Amino acid sequence: MTSKPNIKGIISKFIKYGLPTLLSVGLCYVLFRDIDLAEMYDFIVKECDFTLILVVMGLGATTFWVRGLRWRIQLKALGMNPPQRVMSYSIAGTYAVNLVLPRLGELWRCEYISRREKAPFASVLGSMVSERLADTTTVFLMLLATIILAGSAIDLFISTYPDMFESIGGLLSSPMTYIAIVGFIALVWLFFRVNRRRQWAIKLKAQLRALLGGFTSIFRIKKAWLWLLLTVVLWGTYLLQMILCFEAFAPTREYMSMHGPLIALVSFVLASLSMAIPSNGGIGPYQMALGFGIQCFMADTLTAAQSYSFATLVLGAQTVVTIVCGLISFACIAIDNRRQSRIR
């Protein structure tokens, strides 16, 4: 007899992997359906300084090393000491996996590190979650700075996409949200209280403790100053990449020479916020947010096609770096796995 198809499993996989791909395709269609592709090509070829774009790509490759170095400090607090090269492999591989299977890259790198270091997966996962939470906090602080410096641009963005912010605001202001959180915590506590003597419940509690221990590793690191410095360096490098991209195009370079780099900061923050939307490597949401940021300041100077040409080239350069570094990392991981197997 043939087994019935697992409908829930199919739906779950579609939501995880198929939906982000459709979202990327759909947003790209909306983005470029009225755009003259020939105009995009001419703008890139005539106005772009590709030497600066190569510098941006080089900086992009170094961010994998910096991010790996920062995460390594957290893992050391958990008693792990993976080599720095391994950390760089895991970070570059994460971004490469996310290009194909959004959000799966984070789980992949946790599994890779936990297997190589013979460490609990839950602990490694918890450290990764706290690292991502730190990045979210950094983006939030940059958003606050942007609101102070360029509130009108953010107001325009909110008024253009009101449904997105109304849904977020409604969720945060609704009492039901907080009632649901408290109710969920109470149910979890009651569940473990009732089943506290069952073996599977004991194992599950141990996994949750390991996850919490990994999450709180950020508060037990020995070199907190170095971790904070690396966070500043990491996000400073991201912002520098955006500024250099604006310097690479004649119109945006001229605008910044007259008005300063605020346009780069606003565009960077909007593009960073767009990465919260599940898509393959940010394709679609990233260009839309970055192009919008440019139009907030230069709508009278650049056409929509030119703004999205800029955004597409920036994302394309990042994607090339991710693919190349990812392929190199996967090859190095294979060599490292073979070396480890010989040692054992």
C-alpha positions as CSV (number, residue, x, y, z in Angstrom):
1,M,0.0,0.0,0.0
2,T,1.2,3.5,-0.8
3,S,1.3,5.8,2.2
4,K,-0.9,8.9,2.1
5,P,0.9,12.1,1.5
6,N,1.7,14.1,4.6
7,I,-0.3,17.2,3.9
8,K,0.9,19.0,7.0
9,G,4.5,18.2,6.1
10,I,4.1,19.5,2.6
11,I,2.4,22.7,3.8
12,S,5.1,23.2,6.4
13,K,7.9,22.8,3.8
14,F,6.1,25.2,1.4
15,I,5.8,27.9,4.1
16,K,9.5,27.5,5.0
17,Y,11.1,27.2,1.5
18,G,8.5,27.7,-1.2
19,L,6.8,30.9,0.1
20,P,10.1,32.9,0.4
21,T,11.0,32.0,-3.2
22,L,7.5,33.0,-4.4
23,L,7.8,36.2,-2.4
24,S,11.1,37.1,-3.9
25,V,9.8,36.4,-7.4
26,G,6.6,38.3,-6.8
27,L,8.3,41.4,-5.4
28,C,10.8,41.4,-8.2
29,Y,8.0,41.3,-10.7
30,V,6.2,44.2,-9.0
31,L,9.5,46.1,-8.8
32,F,10.6,45.7,-12.4
33,R,7.4,45.3,-14.4
34,D,7.3,49.0,-15.3
35,I,11.1,49.5,-15.4
36,D,13.1,49.9,-18.6
37,L,15.8,47.3,-18.3
38,A,17.8,49.0,-21.0
39,E,17.8,52.2,-18.9
40,M,19.0,50.2,-15.9
41,Y,21.9,48.7,-17.8
42,D,23.0,52.0,-19.3
43,F,22.9,53.7,-15.9
44,I,25.1,51.0,-14.3
45,V,27.6,50.9,-17.2
46,K,27.9,54.7,-17.5
47,E,27.6,55.9,-14.0
48,C,29.3,53.2,-11.8
49,D,32.9,53.1,-10.6
50,F,33.4,49.3,-10.4
51,T,36.7,49.7,-8.6
52,L,34.8,50.9,-5.5
53,I,32.3,48.1,-6.0
54,L,35.2,45.6,-5.8
55,V,36.4,47.3,-2.6
56,V,32.9,46.9,-1.2
57,M,33.0,43.2,-2.1
58,G,36.3,42.8,-0.4
59,L,34.9,44.4,2.8
60,G,31.9,42.0,2.5
61,A,34.2,39.0,2.6
62,T,35.9,40.4,5.8
63,T,32.5,40.7,7.6
64,F,32.2,36.9,7.6
65,W,35.5,36.7,9.6
66,V,34.5,39.5,12.0
67,R,31.1,37.9,12.6
68,G,32.7,34.5,13.2
69,L,35.2,36.1,15.6
70,R,32.4,37.7,17.6
71,W,30.4,34.4,17.8
72,R,33.5,32.5,18.9
73,I,33.7,34.7,22.0
74,Q,30.2,33.6,23.0
75,L,31.0,29.9,22.3
76,K,34.1,30.2,24.5
77,A,31.8,31.2,27.4
78,L,30.1,27.8,26.9
79,G,33.4,25.9,27.1
80,M,33.9,25.5,23.3
81,N,37.0,26.7,21.5
82,P,36.5,26.1,17.7
83,P,39.3,27.5,15.5
84,Q,38.6,30.9,13.9
85,R,38.8,29.5,10.4
86,V,36.0,27.1,11.3
87,M,33.9,30.0,12.6
88,S,34.4,31.9,9.3
89,Y,33.4,28.8,7.3
90,S,30.2,28.5,9.3
91,I,29.2,32.1,8.8
92,A,30.0,32.2,5.1
93,G,28.2,28.9,4.7
94,T,25.1,30.3,6.6
95,Y,24.6,33.1,4.1
96,A,25.1,30.8,1.2
97,V,22.5,28.3,2.5
98,N,20.1,31.1,3.1
99,L,20.3,32.1,-0.6
100,V,18.7,28.7,-1.5
101,L,16.7,27.9,1.7
102,P,15.9,31.0,3.7
103,R,16.4,30.8,7.5
104,L,17.8,27.3,7.2
105,G,21.4,28.6,7.2
106,E,21.3,29.5,10.9
107,L,20.2,25.9,11.8
108,W,22.9,24.5,9.5
109,R,25.7,26.4,11.2
110,C,24.6,25.4,14.7
111,E,24.5,21.8,13.6
112,Y,27.9,22.0,12.0
113,I,29.5,23.6,15.0
114,S,27.8,21.3,17.6
115,R,28.9,18.3,15.6
116,R,32.4,19.4,15.1
117,E,32.9,20.5,18.7
118,K,30.9,17.6,20.1
119,A,28.7,20.2,22.0
120,P,25.0,20.2,22.7
121,F,23.1,21.5,19.7
122,A,20.7,23.5,22.0
123,S,23.5,25.4,23.6
124,V,25.0,26.4,20.2
125,L,21.5,27.3,19.0
126,G,20.9,29.5,22.0
127,S,24.2,31.4,21.5
128,M,23.2,32.0,17.8
129,V,19.8,33.3,18.9
130,S,21.3,35.8,21.3
131,E,23.8,36.9,18.6
132,R,20.9,37.6,16.2
133,L,19.1,39.4,19.0
134,A,22.1,41.6,19.5
135,D,22.0,42.4,15.7
136,T,18.3,43.3,16.0
137,T,19.1,45.6,18.9
138,T,21.8,47.3,16.8
139,V,19.5,47.9,13.9
140,F,16.9,49.2,16.3
141,L,19.4,51.7,17.7
142,M,20.4,52.8,14.2
143,L,16.7,53.2,13.4
144,L,16.3,55.5,16.4
145,A,19.3,57.5,15.2
146,T,17.8,57.7,11.7
147,I,14.4,58.8,13.0
148,I,16.1,61.7,14.9
149,L,18.3,62.7,11.9
150,A,15.8,62.0,9.1
151,G,12.4,61.6,10.6
152,S,10.7,62.9,7.4
153,A,12.1,60.1,5.3
154,I,10.9,57.5,7.8
155,D,7.5,59.1,8.0
156,L,7.3,58.9,4.2
157,F,8.2,55.2,4.3
158,I,5.6,54.5,6.9
159,S,2.9,56.4,5.0
160,T,3.8,54.5,1.8
161,Y,3.6,51.1,3.5
162,P,1.0,51.7,6.2
163,D,-0.3,48.1,6.4
164,M,3.1,46.8,7.5
165,F,3.4,49.2,10.4
166,E,-0.3,49.2,11.4
167,S,-0.1,45.4,11.8
168,I,3.1,45.7,13.9
169,G,1.7,48.5,16.0
170,G,-1.6,46.7,16.5
171,L,0.2,43.6,17.6
172,L,2.3,45.5,20.2
173,S,-0.6,47.6,21.5
174,S,-3.1,44.8,21.8
175,P,-3.7,43.4,25.4
176,M,-4.4,40.0,23.8
177,T,-0.7,39.8,22.8
178,Y,0.5,40.0,26.4
179,I,-2.3,37.8,27.7
180,A,-1.3,35.2,25.1
181,I,2.3,35.4,26.2
182,V,1.5,35.0,29.9
183,G,-1.0,32.2,29.1
184,F,1.7,30.4,27.0
185,I,4.2,30.6,29.8
186,A,1.6,29.4,32.3
187,L,0.7,26.4,30.1
188,V,4.4,25.5,29.6
189,W,5.0,25.6,33.4
190,L,1.8,23.5,34.0
191,F,2.8,21.0,31.3
192,F,6.2,20.4,32.9
193,R,4.7,20.3,36.4
194,V,2.3,17.6,35.5
195,N,4.8,15.5,33.5
196,R,7.9,16.3,35.6
197,R,8.6,12.6,36.4
198,R,8.4,11.4,32.8
199,Q,11.7,10.6,31.2
200,W,10.9,12.4,27.9
201,A,9.9,15.5,30.0
202,I,13.2,15.4,31.9
203,K,15.2,15.2,28.6
204,L,13.2,18.0,27.1
205,K,13.8,20.2,30.2
206,A,17.5,19.5,29.9
207,Q,17.5,20.6,26.3
208,L,15.6,23.8,27.2
209,R,18.1,24.5,29.9
210,A,20.9,24.1,27.4
211,L,19.1,26.4,25.0
212,L,18.7,29.0,27.8
213,G,22.3,28.6,28.8
214,G,23.4,29.2,25.2
215,F,21.2,32.3,25.0
216,T,22.6,33.8,28.2
217,S,26.2,33.1,27.1
218,I,26.3,36.7,25.9
219,F,26.2,37.8,29.6
220,R,29.0,35.4,30.6
221,I,31.7,36.3,28.1
222,K,35.1,37.2,29.5
223,K,35.9,39.9,27.0
224,A,32.7,41.9,26.8
225,W,34.6,44.9,25.6
226,L,36.0,43.0,22.6
227,W,32.5,41.6,21.8
228,L,31.1,45.1,21.8
229,L,34.0,46.4,19.7
230,L,33.5,43.7,17.1
231,T,29.8,44.5,17.0
232,V,30.6,48.2,16.3
233,V,33.2,47.1,13.7
234,L,30.8,44.7,12.0
235,W,28.0,47.1,11.6
236,G,30.3,50.0,10.9
237,T,31.7,47.9,8.0
238,Y,28.2,47.3,6.7
239,L,27.5,51.0,6.8
240,L,30.8,51.8,5.2
241,Q,30.0,49.4,2.4
242,M,26.8,51.3,1.7
243,I,28.6,54.7,1.8
244,L,31.1,53.4,-0.7
245,C,28.3,52.1,-2.9
246,F,26.9,55.7,-3.0
247,E,30.4,57.0,-3.8
248,A,30.6,54.5,-6.7
249,F,27.8,56.2,-8.6
250,A,28.2,59.8,-9.9
251,P,24.7,61.2,-9.1
252,T,24.7,59.8,-5.5
253,R,28.4,60.8,-5.0
254,E,27.5,64.4,-6.0
255,Y,24.5,64.4,-3.7
256,M,26.6,63.2,-0.7
257,S,29.3,65.8,-1.4
258,M,26.6,68.5,-1.1
259,H,24.4,67.1,1.7
260,G,26.5,64.5,3.6
261,P,26.1,60.7,4.0
262,L,22.6,60.8,5.6
263,I,21.0,59.3,2.5
264,A,23.4,56.3,2.9
265,L,22.4,55.9,6.5
266,V,18.6,56.0,5.8
267,S,18.9,53.7,2.9
268,F,21.1,51.3,4.9
269,V,18.6,51.2,7.8
270,L,15.6,50.6,5.5
271,A,17.5,47.9,3.7
272,S,18.5,46.2,7.0
273,L,14.9,46.2,8.1
274,S,13.8,44.6,4.9
275,M,16.0,41.6,5.6
276,A,13.4,40.6,8.3
277,I,11.1,39.7,5.4
278,P,11.7,36.0,4.5
279,S,13.2,35.8,1.0
280,N,16.1,34.3,-0.8
281,G,19.0,36.4,0.2
282,G,16.9,39.5,0.4
283,I,16.0,39.5,-3.3
284,G,13.0,41.7,-3.8
285,P,12.5,43.3,-0.4
286,Y,16.1,44.6,-0.2
287,Q,16.0,46.3,-3.6
288,M,12.5,47.8,-2.8
289,A,13.6,49.2,0.5
290,L,17.0,50.5,-0.8
291,G,15.5,52.0,-3.9
292,F,12.8,53.7,-1.8
293,G,15.5,55.2,0.5
294,I,17.2,56.8,-2.5
295,Q,13.9,58.1,-3.8
296,C,13.1,59.8,-0.5
297,F,16.1,62.1,-1.2
298,M,16.7,62.1,-4.9
299,A,13.3,61.6,-6.6
300,D,13.9,64.8,-8.6
301,T,17.4,63.6,-9.7
302,L,17.1,59.9,-10.3
303,T,14.3,57.9,-11.9
304,A,12.8,54.8,-10.2
305,A,14.7,52.7,-12.8
306,Q,18.0,54.3,-11.8
307,S,17.3,53.9,-8.1
308,Y,16.5,50.2,-8.5
309,S,19.5,49.8,-10.8
310,F,21.6,51.0,-7.9
311,A,19.9,48.7,-5.4
312,T,20.1,45.7,-7.8
313,L,23.9,46.2,-8.3
314,V,24.5,46.5,-4.6
315,L,22.6,43.3,-3.8
316,G,24.2,41.6,-6.8
317,A,27.7,42.4,-5.5
318,Q,26.8,41.0,-2.1
319,T,25.3,37.9,-3.6
320,V,28.4,37.2,-5.6
321,V,30.6,37.5,-2.5
322,T,28.2,35.2,-0.6
323,I,28.3,32.6,-3.4
324,V,32.1,32.6,-3.8
325,C,32.8,32.6,-0.1
326,G,30.2,30.0,0.5
327,L,31.6,27.6,-2.1
328,I,35.1,28.1,-0.7
329,S,33.8,27.5,2.8
330,F,32.0,24.3,1.8
331,A,35.2,23.0,0.2
332,C,37.2,23.8,3.3
333,I,34.6,22.2,5.5
334,A,34.9,19.0,3.5
335,I,38.7,19.0,3.8
336,D,38.4,19.8,7.6
337,N,35.9,16.9,8.0
338,R,38.2,14.5,6.3
339,R,41.1,15.7,8.5
340,Q,39.0,15.3,11.7
341,S,38.0,11.8,10.7
342,R,41.6,10.8,10.4
343,I,42.4,12.2,13.8
344,R,39.6,10.2,15.3
